Amino acid sequence: MGSIRLAVAGTDGSDAKLFLEKLEDREDLEITSLFPLETAPEEYDALRFRKKNWLKEKIEDFDFSQTDVAVFYSAPSRSRDAILSALEAGCAVIDATGGPVPQGGILMIPAAGGSPADTRGRLFVSPPPPVISSVLALGPVIRRFGLERAEITALESASASGYGAVMELAGQTAGLLNGRSVTHRHFPVQSAFNVIPSVIGASPDGEDRQYSDHELAVIAGLESFLPELAGKTSCSCFTVPMFHGYCAHISFTPAVPVSLEELRAALEEEPSLEYVAAETVSPVTHGTDRERQVITRLRSSAGCSGEFNMFAVMDSTMAGMVLNSLGILEWISRELF
């Protein structure tokens, strides 16, 4: 692997801090220079990485020609112009903002295996947790048995909508428990003690739509990694009153007859998955500080011959954005430098 000059945007956030913490332990990835970028860094503020202090710089003023790779964890609205500047300077860019996939962006999930079909681009996107989770859960099934159909019910935490949404949930929870009225800004209704379906809205021609933009993006992302599911996937996304974590109920129909034992064996052999049968699995107990996605409640669907379902729980920060971005960085270092 080649040496890399690395810029990381959003180092004041928890995702970027965890990314750098994991990167520090990766001695096989040689980082010759690190440029921590923030929107408004304090004067002389520095970040400690691999026994050196690296001065934080303002993202709007940064010259990306100094770097080989730029990783963006900053908010999508704050990252858009900087990503364009980095691409214009010739950087390879890892977009881990969680925002819409930019034009020309190449979705990557290194843990799912394979390489991008088109490596001419320099903009690599870490997909949102529902895509990563579904690809990792269904990948071993489709490789062994094929799939006729898949349906995903995604339960997303407030952190999927950013730090402001997490703080809004915390404030609403405290307010309601103390008998106070609350306001909402990050969601169309209050998020505390509530379940919010992904907002659909009207189509440009005014007709009703069946799926929200977010749900359509999840379906498109899933089908880009598992093209066998093109036109055979549905997705429903809900925001639930969790601060962090991700979980999903996944129903699927293999293309050939298969037993529960065969499905379980396929899932247990997958390095990115941890199959748990006897415990009560939840985002609180199994969705924090775990590098692998947990699969449980694998069972046949009552009344639906050949259909199965399972429950997936993932640390959306660790197994989702951080380790996936780290895997993309490793791929870039190996293939492009």
Secondary structure, DSSP 8 states (H G I E B T S, - for coil): ---EEEEEE-TTSHHHHHHHHHHHT-TTS-EEEEEEEESS--TT-EEEETTEEEE-EEGGG--GGG-SEEEE-S-HHHHHHHHHHHHHTT-EEEE-S-S---TT-EE--GGG----S--S--EEE---HHHHHHHHHHHHHHHHH-EEEEEEEEEE-GGGG-HHHHHHHHHHHHHHHTT-----SSSSS--TT--EE------TTS---SS-HHHHHHHHHHHHH-GGGTT-EEEEEEE-S-SS-EEEEEEEEESS---HHHHHHHHHT-TTEEE--SS---HHHHSSS-SSEEEEEEEE-TT-TT-EEEEEEE-IIIIIIIHHHHHHHHHHHHHT-
